[in-house]
């Protein structure tokens, strides 16, 4: 899918990056199996299915489209304060949904929250949303473990806040207002609410009467058209919408949400602040809440290219919880940074000072200036020299603030380093802490060795950085390979205590063959001491298992994984590890054949060494040549055999097993491009890694050179359009939700928001084009030739490959992109088919539409691969030579 780059289009899926835990053997636990709710007895059919143990490859059946509709998945989770229970979001199968048009909700509209015991016993469905077709997700425990806050679509018209009470077992609605999902409270969970005490919550809500986008988008166009079109027919009143350019619409002209403090026992809500909030940051001492609110759109400047990081105006404020006074908006800083995974705002450990990255002037292109806000006075002070461009911040345990960024005045160019400075004297020179290192760590964590000690990874090694002395030292640790990354603690998570231990992932061993590298990634638990660290292998329940939660003080690790025979959640205790499987979904997949994965190495057009992933169909026979579908996406580079669309339990409708199960080999080639945002010519560069990969498959005796197809979605659809204008080697092509005309894409409104009162402020298309994935560098009127030479529509007459185009009419890649290319092919008498799905967006959601799509894809491939000849000209017939 195309990089969206905006908070409003990011509903982040948490709990899909799991971890390990070691420990003493735990009692066996009841498993949540298949599509059953844990407390239900399995049906006879499910029992019969579970009785079949590890069928051989020859006994397994091909995967079908209907299997996609049976898949469940694990969503976000939260461990209870005592570490004995886990609240887990389980997303129900697509075939149980009652509404298939809930965009922006990440399938949580058909989910339930389960209580899973750590030490065994029966798992319990707390919410029972199946009967009413509603969803519950994002659980968060109260400090005493007696309540769980969560979100729900109950009522069918909005997303609201609910709380489960352990004492009564009831799930109660806390407010009638719709919850603002973009009012993130920080960390990977990004909950829009946070517990202040056992009975008090802070929650961001939308303007009164406003609905969440998941409900608005599906109704907005229809409702507006139904209301306005009759006015024109009658001629008695105007049906008009007016948008303005050249002026900035003030915050006062916009509907405003609020921050509420909610007493869950009385149900009473108190308004703490008015605004449309993106960040809600509770101080460690729980005396203050720092907030960042969006106030409008930044008017585009002809002087600067559009960047996703500079599309919204914002302001910062401090709420003093103890004083019960209204929010105080902070003067002196402009447009605090919104969104992003880096730590742009961070409280000092004592909870009295908030560090924030913002602009120093409204005309600044980006928010890159560091400020500190003293919470008691709600006053801001700029720190650091004028030319310091800050990317993220960190605090030592001793309340010293560190900044990661580049200092142009230092003569080191744009290299980013960690620096410390005297906050009492903003003009004092910086102390660069990492300049002597070959590379600076991208993030620093408190090490716990002293109040000024920090720790991080750079160049595959572990380093300590002392903020007081300025000394850096490599930590001696015996490991078989370099450190690739720190898995835990996560750099973007709040740090309640210094990290006394680290979980790291190592780079794959150099002597391991490429196709096995993904399964040989080693994890180690490091316990740093003075100048050295003890390393213990950190065992996972499987090669694919990822760490969701690691709580060493509770002797608890929680892992999840999508495995060939199901989707699982495990817990573990101390090392050496013994694992308990506490959730098991999609176990019917053990009866479904899986494609074998092969990683090939080949040379690109420019002589570079590239890798490609090959998915072999079940029952593959060596020496037999197969039809090949090249699944393309410009800019993607394969390094190992990990690829989520190749997993059987991937719920996405574009699961590539739908191709391998029909006997096709799927090739996923590397297609390197210049970095996002760097002006280049992607249409010219993208073929360089594709055709040589196809040639490699032919040389290996895998591919039938007469039965080659190319297929891609979104930017992969753009890649497909471009490739068929470049070569005639493919006998069939399929472009889904792709761009064909970068010039027209630049300015067209997003179909989902076209009828909105601020539709023109959605600058995704222009920003994507100038400094994002589009790589155009400028608007069309400043570099029209680049837009033309990178738009496949302008060379549509070159196409000789039959092309199937698939698009939804509510796609943010407008349906007109498919219309333009199809009309060009129609005008030239080229063979094409245009399939339009009404009410669908960027990725299809309706089971009926998904089934229809795959029937048409399979039919198109079969039609194009038939050996046909024709002497006719311009009749659209396929000519094989």
Beta strands, then each sheet from edge to edge (+ up, - down):
strand 1: 73-79
strand 2: 85-91
strand 3: 111-117
strand 4: 124-125
strand 5: 136-141
strand 6: 147-152
strand 7: 160-165
strand 8: 171-173
strand 9: 193-195
strand 10: 200-205
strand 11: 258-263
strand 12: 269-274
strand 13: 276-282
strand 14: 288-297
strand 15: 312-320
strand 16: 328-329
strand 17: 345-347
strand 18: 353-358
strand 19: 369-374
strand 20: 379-382
strand 21: 388-395
strand 22: 401-407
strand 23: 417-420
strand 24: 431-432
strand 25: 445-446
strand 26: 453-458
strand 27: 461-466
strand 28: 472-474
strand 29: 483-488
strand 30: 502-506
strand 31: 523-528
strand 32: 533-537
strand 33: 546-551
strand 34: 556-563
strand 35: 566-572
strand 36: 579-585
strand 37: 596-603
strand 38: 609-616
strand 39: 626-631
strand 40: 665-668
strand 41: 703-713
strand 42: 732-736
strand 43: 803-808
strand 44: 832-837
sheet 1: 1+ 2- 3+ 4-
sheet 2: 5+ 6- 7+ 8-
sheet 3: 9+ 10- 11+ 12-
sheet 4: 13+ 14- 15+ 16-
sheet 5: 17+ 18- 19+ 20-
sheet 6: 21+ 22- 23+ 24-
sheet 7: 25+ 26- 27+ 28-
sheet 8: 29+ 30- 31+ 32-
sheet 9: 33+ 34- 35+ 36-
sheet 10: 37+ 38- 40+ 39+ 41+ 42+ 43+ 44+
end
